[in-house]
Amino acid sequence: MVEHQKKEPCQKKLKTVGHKKEKLFLEKLHKTSRLGGALAFLGKEGIGKKLLALEFSKGLLCQKGEVFGCDECSVCRKINKFIEQLSLSSDRAELPKEFFYFVETEEGKSVNPSPLGEGAIVKKNFAFLIGGHPDLIMVVPDGSQIKIDQIRHLQDYLSLKPLSKHRVVIIDDAHLMNVAAQNALLKTLEEPPPDTLFILVAKNEGQLLPTILSRCRVLQFKPLTKEEIDEILLRLKLQDISQSVKEILHTEGSLAFLNLLKDNKIEKFLEKVNDYPNLSVEEIINLSEEFEKLDKPLKELLLTLLDKLLLNKTLKGKLPLENYERVSSLVAETLKGIKRGIKAKLAMENIFFLLKE
């Protein structure tokens, strides 16, 4: 009990909700000072893996040496600014330019690594993000993947002397590294720079090379509980979002869909779907016509969310399993049809009428 009370003050400051086991492991790791090598944070998207990686990194660079940062020193404040900007930006391009690190190239060869803003006379290529401190590096996908050139630029950067006692490299969406990038990273993990910690954040281990994972201490993150989801929504002042949205988040144990679900168009659609027993024939036809007007990605998203919403109702005993299986099969067929370009209005009507049986 005494030991728990000593740990609690550190964890009360954290923005990351849940994952007590992982937090305690990181506290112990911080105290041992054996921080070289690599960690792998594995688990579904939207559960706080990246945020915890950032908060742990903040602690390693904190001027007061507190496990997850003091939030008072100049380093903590700068990293907190980076964390806040990440949370506000749905796309990398929306981040302030001060966080970008570019490498100048000419005919495909690195000429002079330099931060954005310095006079460049040749082409600049995005390498990675600097997280408010030169010794906090975050590698993120450039487009749909993390490329070998990004890892090479990272290796060049790591050859420079760090400013702090520790240096942290977070590789976000590490599962999006292509094979060439992973092989290049492996060489660095086999002989890591002194006092440099790598944290690979990934949805699953299936897309990472076994040789990469063998060099990491792997932390498997569990989905968030209903109570943890509700606590996060309360912190974000989103506790009043619709019940259908909450049901999806609770079922997923994740906030991965949260930004999309806050879209008024999606939320209204899901609210109507949630009230399917009371929908009239006219309302079903109108709703299906509205669905038909949506672009393809939004149709696919709504069908995916519809299936999750109905699964949650089935698990709660509000929808018979046989009905769910029939509707889920029709949803899957509709998703395939949308990819082929079929009209989705009739399929959506069939889904609603099947639900009302």
Secondary structure as GFF3:
##gff-version 3
##sequence-region A 1 357
A	DSSP	alpha_helix	2	12	.	.	.	ID=ss1
A	DSSP	alpha_helix	20	32	.	.	.	ID=ss2
A	DSSP	beta_strand	37	42	.	.	.	ID=ss3
A	DSSP	alpha_helix	49	61	.	.	.	ID=ss4
A	DSSP	alpha_helix	74	88	.	.	.	ID=ss5
A	DSSP	three_ten_helix	92	94	.	.	.	ID=ss6
A	DSSP	three_ten_helix	97	99	.	.	.	ID=ss7
A	DSSP	beta_strand	100	106	.	.	.	ID=ss8
A	DSSP	beta_strand	109	115	.	.	.	ID=ss9
A	DSSP	beta_strand	123	130	.	.	.	ID=ss10
A	DSSP	beta_strand	136	139	.	.	.	ID=ss11
A	DSSP	alpha_helix	148	158	.	.	.	ID=ss12
A	DSSP	beta_strand	167	171	.	.	.	ID=ss13
A	DSSP	three_ten_helix	174	176	.	.	.	ID=ss14
A	DSSP	alpha_helix	179	190	.	.	.	ID=ss15
A	DSSP	beta_strand	196	202	.	.	.	ID=ss16
A	DSSP	alpha_helix	210	213	.	.	.	ID=ss17
A	DSSP	beta_strand	216	220	.	.	.	ID=ss18
A	DSSP	alpha_helix	226	235	.	.	.	ID=ss19
A	DSSP	alpha_helix	243	252	.	.	.	ID=ss20
A	DSSP	alpha_helix	258	261	.	.	.	ID=ss21
A	DSSP	alpha_helix	264	274	.	.	.	ID=ss22
A	DSSP	three_ten_helix	276	278	.	.	.	ID=ss23
A	DSSP	alpha_helix	281	293	.	.	.	ID=ss24
A	DSSP	alpha_helix	296	315	.	.	.	ID=ss25
A	DSSP	alpha_helix	321	340	.	.	.	ID=ss26
A	DSSP	alpha_helix	345	355	.	.	.	ID=ss27
###
